[in-house]
């Protein structure tokens, strides 16, 4: 009987197909190139191996290749119905819900599945990370929910490099920085070809203010990670954030130009959208020069990839683009759609979304008071957008700059003092000095 690396039965008689599947899972969980080829090799060796099709569908979904994803997971459902264990049938059904975009149902199904098969890492992975089902659930407590989930499953996984990468990052996002960084460091030591662990370490370094250490980590490690890797661009984005913290806007812009811009990046679309839009917005907000066609290039990419988006996290970045380009018609349409969904009770992130949309538009127009007024009642709800602390910080930054520029110095000072208490930041120190004038 063939098994995966976690001891779960695989319904294939081909040892070679099982080995290829195990390789594909490890590469996917590490966000390392080669997972697609491994799953396709498993399918070639055993065309009726349902879980190999499910793994391939998952990658299609990550890259927002909706039709291939639906076709491939549909094939997996048919195969697993006639040749699959109860665990495999539940595995495929749960992945199907996630791939179909049925987030609330997928979240419920994932938790039910894990109650029976806690070591099914591919299913657990759906819940975790900045783009997982919990992060995009609209819950304000999704950071602590991920931490609690990982705490509860730690005994089942032991010293597993994938689980520890996630457990460490979940602890970091929930505010347990020292413990989170320690576990993530141990995970990285177990498997250095693990972009997920490097990424989690960079988040820990962001949270504890280790800007120079983060820069050194990226510089020393990134050369061994192919640019086709899912997280290549995003890891470099973290380096750009560090450059901005040090006041080196030229280096941040070089990262954008050389790595992140849509013509250069091969990352999943949501990474490309969020990394490009948020870095350009940060540069613009700090009144740094950007290439004259940069926003237009990102806008074209977004229009082609996110025309029907309803995700609050994507919406945040789409509005940054529209606001920066002063696309008033587009902004009006987006705002009307969000207000309508909010009234219908169909907006998981709730009221923060239309407030955020109006605030970004006001900021781009130089209406600092308007921006601050819109964000003031919802600034404590940023977690509901999803993503990570580092990604959501762009909205906090926008609010602080709007406060400073509108003359609300005491409010800006209080926010900056709170952030500096949590972590040292050269940029926040510079901004803090502005509030004393």
N, C-alpha and C positions, 0 to 999 in steps of 0.2 A: 504493500500500500504506500503510495506516494504522499508526502506531507509537505506543507510549507515550512518556512523557517521557525514558525511559532507552534509547530506540532499539530496543525490542523489538516485533516484529510483533503487530498486533491483527487478529484475524479478523472484521472487520466491513467492509462496503462503505459504511457510513454515516459520513461525515466528522463529522456532528453527534453521532452516538453515540460515536465515538472521542473527540471533544472533551469530551463530558460525562463519559466514563470517566476521562480524564486529570484532569479537575477533581476528580472523586470521590476518586481516589487521592491527589492532593495534599492535599485537605482531611482525609482520613482520616489520612495520615501526619503532618499538623500537629495532629491532634486538634482540628480546627476544625469548627464547625457547618456543615452543608450537604452532607456526603458522602452521606448517605442519599438526599437529593433528587437529587443528581447521578447516582448509580447508577440510581435508578429512572427518571430521564429517559433515560439511555442504553438501558435495557431497553425503554422505550416506543418509542424511535426504531428499535431493532433487537431485537425480542423473542428472537432466536436468538443474541445476543451472549453467549457463555458467561462471559467474564471479568467482565462487568457483573453477572451473577447471582452469581458467586463473591465479588465485592466486597460486594454486598448481604448475602450470607450471613455474611461476616466480621463485619459490624456487628451482625447478629442475635446472633452468638456472643459478641461483646464484652459485649452487654447480657443475656447468659444467656437468650436467647429460643431455647431448644433446638429445639423442633419447627419453627418457621419457618426456623431456620438449617439444619437437616437437609433440609427440603424444598427450600430454595433451592439449596443446594450439590448436592443430588441432581439438580435441573434442570440445573445447570451441567455436571455429569458427563455427562449424556445429550447435551447440545448439543455439548460439546467433542469428544466421540467421533466425531462426523460432520463437524464444522466447526471444526477447531482444529489448530494446529501442534503439534509434539512438545513445545515449550516450554509452550504453553498447557495441553496435556493433563497434563503434569507439575505445572504450577502448580495446577490444579484438584485433582488427586489429593493433592497435599501439603496444601493448605488443608482438604481433606476430612478427612484424618487428624487435624488439629488440632481441627477443629470437632466431630468425633466423640469427642474426649477421649482419643485414643490417643497420649498424649504421647511415649512412647519411640519409637514408629514414626514419628511426625511429625518428631521431632528427626533421626532417621536420614535420612528422606526429604528434609528441608529441606537438610541438608548435601550430599546427593547432587545435588539440584537446582541448588544454587548453584555446584557444581563445573562445571556445564555452562552456567549462565546467571547469572553473578555479579551482574548489574545488575537482577535481578528483585527490586525493593525490597519488594513486598508479601510475598514469600516470606521474604526476609531478616528482615523486621519480626517474623515469628513467633518468631525466636530471641532478640530483644533486649528490653531494658527489664526492669523489676522483676517483671512478670507474664508474661514470655516463656517459651518452652520450656526455655531453659537455666536460668533462675531457678527454675523449678518442677520441675527434673529431679531434685532431691535431692542434687545434687553440691555438695560443700563449696567447690569452686573455680570456681563459675559466674561470679563476678565477673571473674576473670582470663581465663576462657574467652571471655567477651564481648569483653574488651579485645583478646585475641589474634585473635579473629575479625575485629574491626573493623580492627585493624592490618593484617591480611592482605588486606582488601578495599579499603583506602583508595585505592590507585592506580586501582582500577576506577571509583570514584565521583568522585574529585577534589573540587572545591569545591561539593559538593552540599549544600544546606541541611538536607535530611532526614538524609543519612548523617552529616554532621558533628554534628548534634544527638545522634545515637546514639553516635558515636565519642567525643565529649567526655564524655558521661555514663558510658560504659563505662570510660574512663580514670579518671574521678573515683571510681567505685565500687571500682576496682582499686588505688586509693591514689596515683595520679599526679595530684594535685589541680591543680597549676599548669597543666600541659599540658591537662588535661581542661577546666578552666574557660576557658582561652584558646580552644580549638577550639569550645566551646559558645557563647561570646560571639560568635565570628565567624559561626557558624550563625545566631544570632539577628539579627545585623546584615543577613544576606542575606534574611531573611523574618521580619518582626516579628509577623505574624499566624501565629505558630507556638507554640502552647501547649506543645508537646513540648520546644522549646528553653528556654522560660521555666522549665518544670518541671526540666529538666536543670540549668539555672543555679542554681535554688534548692537542688538537692542539693549542688552544688559549694559554695554559700555555707554550707549546713549543715555540710559537712565541714571547711571552713576557718574556721568561727566567725564569718562575716560576717553576724551576726544583723540589725543595723540596715540593712545594705545589702539584705538579702533582704526586709525589711519594706517598704523604699522601692520596691523593684522591683515587688512585688505591688500596693502602693497606686497606683503610677503607671501600671501596665499593665492591671490587671484590669478597669477600666471599659470597655475596648474589647472585652472577651471576654464573649459572651453566656452567661448562666447555664446554658443548655442545653449548653454545651461540655463534652466528656467530662471534662476536667481542671479545670473551674472550682472545684468543691468541694475537690479535692485541693490545688490551688494555695493556696487559703485555709487549708487545714489546715496547710500549711507556715508560714503567717503565725501561726497559733495556736501552733505549736511555738516560734517565736521569742518570742512573748509569754510563754510559760511559762519560757523561758530567762531572760527579764528579770524574772521574778517577778510578771508581770501576769496573774494567773489570771482576772481579770474579763474582760479582752479575749479570752483564749482561749475562755472560756465563751460570750462574745458571738458569736464565729465559729461555735461549735457551734450555738447557738440560731438565728442568722440565716441560716446557709448550709448546715451539714452535716447537721443532723438529717434523718431519712428523709423527713419530710413536706415538707422544703424542697429536698432535693437531687434532681437528675435524672441523676446520674452512673451509670456502669455499677455493678451491684450489688456487685461485689467492692470497688470504691473506697468506696462508701457504708458497707458493713459495716466495713471496716478503719479508715477515717477516724473513724467515729463511736465504735466500740468502743475504739480505742486512745487517742483523746483523752479520753473519759470515764474510762478506766482511769488515765491519767496524772493527771487531776484528782483522782480518788479516792485514788490512791496518795500524792499530796502533801497529802491531807486537806483538799482544797478543796471548797466546796459545789457540788453539781450539782442540776438540777431533779429533784424527787421522782419524776417519771414517766419520766425519760430512759432508764434501763435497760430499763424495760418496753416503751417504744416501739421501741427498737433490737431487743429480743428478739422482738417481733412481726414486725418486718421480716425478721430473720434466719430465723425459723421459716418464713416464707412463701417465702423465696428460697433457703435453703441447707439444706433438710431432708435432702437426700441427699449433702451434701458429703463428699468424701474428701481434699480438698486440705489439706496441712499448714498453709499460710498462713491459709486460711479457718478451719481448726480452732482455731488460736491465738486468733483473735478471737471465735469462737463460745464458747470456754471462758471468755474474759474476761467475756462476758455472763452465762453460767451461774454462774460463780463470784461475780460481783458481786451476783447475785440470790439467791445461796445455794440454787440449784436442785440439791440433792444427787442427786436421782434422775437428772436430765439429765447431771450430771457423771459419775456412776457408769456410765451407759450409754455415754457418749462414751469414757471411759477403757477400758472393756471392749472396745469396738470397735477402738480403736487398738492395744491389747495383742494382740488377735487378729490384726489385719493385720500387726503386727510379727512375730509368731510364724510367720505364713505367708510372710514375706518379701515382703509386698505393700505396704510403706510406704516410699516413696522416701526420705523424710527420715530414716528410721531411728529409733533409740532416743530422739532428742531430743524427739519428740512426746509420748510418755507422761510423760516427766520434766517437760516444760513444763506439761502438763495438771495434774499433781499439784502443781507449784509454784504455779501461779496459784490453785488452790483453797486451798492453805495460806495464801497471802498474803491472800486475801479473808477468811479466818477469823482473821487476826491471828497465825498460826503462823509467825513470822519464821524461826525455826530450821529448821522443816520446809521452808519455801520455799527457803532458802539451800542446804539439804542436797540437795534435788532438782536444783537448777540447777548446783551446783558441778561435777559430772562432765561436763556437756554445754554449759557456757556458751561454750566455744570452737567449738561446732558450729552456732551460730545461723544461719550462712549457708545451711545445708541446708533451712531453712524456706522460703526464697525471699523475694521482696520486696527492698527496698532497705535500706541501712544505717540510714537515718532511721526506717524502719518497724520494723526489728528492734531498734532501740535501746530500745524500750519494755520488752523482756525484760531487757536489761542494767540498765535503770533499776530495774526491780522487784527484781533480784538485789542491787543496791547498797543500796537502801533496806532490804531484808530483812537484809543484813549489818549495817547501821548499827543497826537496831532490835533486833537480836539480840545486839548487843554485840561483834560480830566487826569491830572498828574497823580493825585492821591490814589485814585483807583488803579492806575497803571503801576504805581509803586507797590501797592499791596499785592497785586498779582505777581510782579517780578520778585518781590521778597519771598513769596510762597514758593515760587519755582526755584529760586536760588537756595532755599532751605532744603529742597529735595535733592538738587544736584547742582554742582558748580557749572557755570557757563560763561565764557568770555563775552558772548553776544548779549546775554541777559544783563551782565555787569555793565556793558556799554549802554544798553537801553536804560538801565536803572539810573545811571548818571544823568540821563536826560530829564528824569523826573525831579531832579534837585534844582533845576534852573528856574 
